[in-house]
């Protein structure tokens, strides 16, 4: 790995809140997303990288060089906070070149034209006041302003928070395209799990000031590292384990409720979980495939909630195990799922994950 940014035992204190110690390496050209709930310390982490906060201990290295003593303007990092760095009563063009001019440099005209075309700003350049733009347009101007400075690292703080829900995926796709086009190193913080999984090549989960897991989206989906991570990513379908017995290459686990499950993997098991999307509601008119021939249970539909394109089905087995499934809305409608209906569900062995008893954050 060619590191662009390294955090070595970084500790930051803000009043009674402590972030860290954090050990983290961001590869050159990587898109890293820092994911966590409000108050977890994500913005403090980003602002410390940018040079806004002193560190109580540890080091921040940029391309191998310590930067904690380097003023923010000399770190060659572009930081887009939730309050976009735009000048009111100034034109779009003046805002685009503001960052470069602050450094006493002249804008690269070729790069400026490329960014204007790529971000769809051609019709906005003559606007005399940036405040007349929509939030999405202002976001694109701020991105162009940042990229025009050719930063070593682009820092993004909740960039889609103020956008309407239907506009967020447009920005996500734009950020993905910009990253591929410019091969820049990006550290992006968000509380939105969908945003993190869409954009992150790796995702760092920060909870209560601690880095709990650093993994690819696929690894996070299939195997959260701790109960706290699992509760944040997908709090449904997490059950305490009473006992576990090796069986072949996997385990047979008995839950605190009188239910036994076959799990297609081994490991320490204080809890077992499964994502709602991985719970199968068996179609009685179709033969069982190989993935749904084990861990079959009758259940009763207790609640049915229609979401955007999905149906959330809350069920209970005769043993009292509460299970939540999410299925495509068209599937729920075609199957005629309704409250009180008796169904058969499958907790696929390959989709179950085990969580260790130790809640301490892993050493990263």
C-alpha positions in Angstrom: 0.0 0.0 0.0 1.3 3.5 -1.0 -0.1 5.6 1.9 -1.4 9.0 1.3 -2.5 9.6 4.9 -1.6 7.8 8.2 -3.0 8.3 11.6 -0.7 6.8 14.3 -2.2 6.5 17.8 -4.1 9.7 17.2 -6.0 11.0 20.3 -8.1 14.2 20.2 -9.9 15.6 23.2 -12.8 18.1 22.8 -14.2 19.0 26.3 -15.2 15.7 27.9 -15.2 13.8 24.5 -12.2 11.8 23.5 -11.6 10.4 20.0 -9.1 7.6 19.7 -6.6 6.3 19.9 -7.0 5.8 16.1 -4.6 3.9 13.9 -5.6 4.3 10.2 -3.8 4.2 6.9 -5.5 5.6 3.7 -3.9 4.5 0.4 -3.1 6.9 -2.3 -6.1 7.2 -4.6 -8.5 5.4 -2.2 -12.0 6.4 -1.4 -12.4 5.9 2.3 -15.7 6.5 4.0 -15.9 7.1 7.8 -19.3 5.8 9.0 -21.0 6.4 12.3 -23.9 7.9 14.1 -24.1 11.6 15.1 -21.7 12.4 18.0 -19.4 9.5 17.2 -16.4 11.8 16.4 -16.4 11.6 12.6 -16.2 15.3 12.0 -13.6 15.8 14.8 -11.5 13.2 13.0 -11.8 15.0 9.6 -11.2 18.4 11.1 -8.0 17.1 12.9 -6.8 15.8 9.5 -7.4 19.2 8.0 -5.6 20.9 10.9 -8.4 22.5 12.8 -7.8 20.7 16.1 -4.6 19.9 18.0 -3.9 16.3 18.9 -3.5 15.2 22.5 -1.1 12.5 21.3 -0.2 10.5 18.2 0.8 11.6 14.7 -0.8 12.5 11.4 1.4 11.8 8.3 0.7 13.0 4.8 2.7 11.1 2.2 5.0 10.1 5.0 5.6 13.5 6.4 4.3 14.6 9.9 1.8 17.5 9.4 0.4 18.2 12.9 2.6 21.2 13.1 1.9 22.3 9.6 -0.7 25.1 9.1 -4.0 23.9 7.4 -3.4 26.1 4.3 0.0 24.3 3.7 -1.3 20.7 3.9 -2.7 20.7 0.4 -6.0 19.2 1.6 -9.3 20.5 0.5 -12.0 20.3 3.2 -15.7 20.6 2.3 -17.6 21.1 5.5 -21.4 20.9 5.8 -21.3 24.7 5.5 -20.1 25.0 2.0 -17.1 27.4 1.6 -18.8 29.7 -0.8 -18.7 33.5 -0.9 -22.1 35.2 -0.7 -22.7 38.1 -3.1 -20.0 36.7 -5.4 -20.4 35.1 -8.8 -20.1 31.4 -9.5 -16.9 32.0 -11.4 -15.4 34.0 -8.5 -16.3 31.1 -6.2 -14.8 28.5 -8.5 -11.4 30.2 -8.5 -11.5 31.4 -4.8 -9.5 28.5 -3.4 -6.7 28.8 -6.0 -6.5 32.6 -5.6 -6.2 32.2 -1.8 -3.0 30.4 -2.5 -1.7 33.2 -4.7 -2.0 31.0 -7.8 -3.7 31.4 -11.1 -6.4 28.8 -12.0 -5.5 26.1 -14.6 -7.9 27.2 -17.4 -7.9 23.7 -19.0 -8.8 22.0 -15.7 -11.4 24.7 -15.0 -13.1 24.1 -18.3 -13.0 20.4 -17.7 -14.6 20.7 -14.3 -17.2 23.1 -15.5 -18.2 20.7 -18.3 -18.1 17.6 -16.1 -20.1 19.1 -13.3 -22.6 20.7 -15.6 -21.9 24.3 -14.6 -21.8 25.9 -18.0 -25.1 27.7 -17.6 -24.3 28.9 -14.2 -21.0 30.8 -14.6 -22.6 34.2 -15.2 -24.7 34.0 -12.0 -23.8 37.1 -10.1 -24.6 35.7 -6.6 -24.0 32.1 -5.7 -26.9 32.3 -3.2 -29.3 32.1 -6.2 -28.2 28.5 -6.8 -30.0 25.4 -5.4 -28.2 23.4 -2.8 -27.2 20.8 -5.3 -25.8 23.4 -7.6 -23.9 25.0 -4.7 -22.5 21.5 -3.9 -21.2 21.1 -7.4 -19.6 24.6 -7.3 -17.9 23.7 -4.0 -16.6 20.4 -5.4 -15.1 22.2 -8.5 -13.6 24.9 -6.3 -11.9 22.2 -4.2 -10.6 20.1 -7.2 -9.3 23.1 -9.0 -6.7 23.5 -6.2 -5.4 20.0 -7.1 -5.5 18.8 -3.4 -3.5 15.8 -2.2 -6.5 14.7 -0.2 -10.2 15.7 -0.5 -12.0 15.7 2.8 -15.9 15.6 2.6 -18.1 16.1 5.7 -21.6 14.8 5.2 -21.9 16.2 1.7 -25.4 15.0 1.0 -27.1 15.8 4.3 -28.9 18.9 3.1 -30.1 17.4 -0.2 -33.6 16.0 -0.8 -33.6 12.2 -0.6 -34.2 11.7 -4.4 -31.2 14.0 -5.1 -28.7 12.1 -2.9 -28.0 9.2 -5.3 -27.2 11.8 -8.0 -24.5 13.3 -5.8 -23.2 9.8 -4.9 -22.8 8.9 -8.5 -21.2 12.3 -9.3 -18.6 11.7 -6.5 -17.9 8.2 -7.7 -17.4 9.5 -11.2 -15.1 12.4 -10.0 -13.0 9.9 -8.0 -12.5 7.7 -11.0 -11.7 10.6 -13.3 -9.2 12.3 -11.0 -7.9 9.3 -9.0 -7.8 11.6 -5.9 -7.6 10.4 -2.3 -10.9 11.0 -0.6 -11.9 10.7 3.1 -15.7 11.1 3.4 -17.7 11.0 6.6 -21.4 10.2 6.8 -24.0 8.6 9.0 -25.8 7.2 6.0 -25.2 3.5 5.6 -26.4 3.4 2.0 -24.0 6.3 1.1 -21.1 4.5 2.8 -21.7 1.2 1.0 -22.2 3.0 -2.4 -19.0 5.1 -2.3 -16.5 3.5 0.0 -13.8 1.2 -1.3 -13.3 0.7 2.4 -15.4 1.8 5.3 -14.2 2.8 8.8 -16.9 2.4 11.4 -16.5 4.9 14.3 -18.7 4.5 17.4 -18.3 6.6 20.5 -14.9 7.9 19.5 -13.5 4.5 18.7 -12.6 2.9 15.4 -14.4 -0.5 15.6 -13.9 -1.9 12.2 -12.1 -1.1 8.9 -13.3 -3.3 6.0 -14.7 -3.4 2.5 -18.5 -2.9 2.2 -18.7 -6.7 1.4 -16.9 -7.6 4.5 -19.0 -5.3 6.7 -22.2 -6.7 5.2 -21.2 -10.4 5.8 -19.2 -10.1 9.0 -19.5 -7.2 11.4 -16.6 -7.3 13.9 -18.5 -6.5 17.1 -22.0 -6.4 18.4 -21.9 -2.6 18.4 -21.1 -2.6 14.7 -23.9 -5.1 13.9 -26.4 -3.1 16.0 -25.5 0.1 14.1 -25.5 -1.5 10.6 -28.5 -3.7 10.9 -30.0 -4.0 14.4 -32.6 -6.6 13.5 -32.1 -10.4 13.9 -29.3 -10.4 16.6 -29.8 -13.3 19.1 -27.7 -14.4 22.1 -26.2 -17.8 21.9 -26.6 -20.3 24.8 -24.2 -22.9 23.4 -22.2 -23.8 20.3 -20.9 -27.2 19.0 -18.6 -27.7 16.1 -20.2 -29.6 13.2 -18.2 -30.2 10.1 -16.7 -26.9 8.9 -19.4 -24.9 10.8 -21.3 -24.8 14.1 -24.5 -25.8 15.5 -25.7 -23.1 17.9 -28.5 -23.1 20.4 -30.0 -19.7 21.1 -31.3 -18.4 24.4 -34.8 -19.1 23.1 -35.2 -22.9 22.4 -34.0 -22.7 18.7 -31.1 -24.5 17.2 -29.4 -23.2 14.1 -26.8 -24.6 11.7 -24.1 -22.0 10.9 -21.8 -22.5 7.9 -18.7 -21.1 9.6 -16.8 -21.3 12.9 -15.7 -18.7 15.4 -16.4 -17.4 18.9 -20.2 -17.1 19.3 -21.8 -14.9 21.9 -24.4 -13.7 19.3 -25.6 -14.9 16.0 -27.2 -12.6 13.4 -28.5 -12.4 9.9 -29.4 -9.4 7.7 -33.1 -9.0 7.0 -32.4 -9.2 3.2 -30.9 -12.6 3.7 -33.9 -14.1 5.4 -35.9 -16.2 2.9 -39.7 -16.5 3.0 -40.2 -19.8 1.3 -42.5 -20.0 -1.7 -44.6 -23.2 -1.2 -45.0 -23.6 -5.0 -41.3 -23.8 -5.8 -38.8 -26.5 -5.0 -36.2 -25.8 -2.3 -32.8 -24.7 -3.6 -29.6 -25.9 -1.9 -29.2 -22.7 0.1 -32.7 -23.0 1.7 -32.8 -26.6 2.8 -31.6 -26.0 6.4 -32.8 -23.8 9.3 -36.4 -23.9 8.2 -39.1 -22.7 10.6 -42.8 -22.0 10.5 -43.7 -18.5 11.5 -46.5 -16.0 11.7 -46.5 -12.6 10.1 -47.0 -10.1 12.9 -46.4 -6.8 11.0 -46.0 -5.8 7.4 -44.5 -2.4 6.5 -44.2 -1.1 2.9 -41.0 0.8 2.3 -39.6 2.4 -0.8 -39.4 -0.7 -3.1 -39.2 -3.1 -0.2 -41.6 -4.8 2.3 -40.4 -5.3 5.9 -42.0 -8.5 7.2 -41.8 -9.0 11.0 -42.5 -12.6 12.0 -42.5 -14.8 15.1 -41.7 -18.6 15.2 -43.7 -20.9 17.6 -40.6 -20.9 19.9 -40.9 -17.2 20.3 -38.0 -16.1 18.0 -38.6 -12.7 16.4 -37.3 -12.5 12.8 -37.4 -9.6 10.4 -37.2 -10.1 6.6 -37.0 -7.5 3.9 -38.2 -8.6 0.4 -38.8 -6.8 -2.8 -42.2 -5.1 -2.7 -43.4 -6.8 -5.8 -42.6 -10.2 -4.2 -44.7 -9.3 -1.1 -47.6 -8.2 -3.3 -47.3 -11.2 -5.7 -47.2 -13.6 -2.7 -50.1 -11.8 -1.0 -48.3 -11.5 2.3 -50.5 -10.2 5.1 -50.6 -9.9 8.9 -51.6 -13.2 10.5 -50.5 -15.3 7.6 -48.6 -18.5 8.4 -45.4 -18.8 6.4 -42.2 -20.8 6.3 -38.9 -19.0 6.7 -35.3 -20.0 6.2 -32.3 -18.6 8.1 -29.7 -19.6 5.5 -26.6 -21.1 7.2 -24.1 -19.3 4.9 -25.7 -15.9 5.7 -25.6 -16.2 9.5 -22.7 -14.4 11.1 -21.2 -14.9 14.6 -20.2 -12.2 17.0 -17.5 -12.6 19.6 -18.2 -12.0 23.3 -15.4 -9.3 23.6 -16.9 -5.9 22.9 -13.6 -4.2 22.8 -12.6 -2.5 19.6 -10.1 -4.6 17.6 -6.6 -3.2 17.3 -6.5 -1.6 13.8 
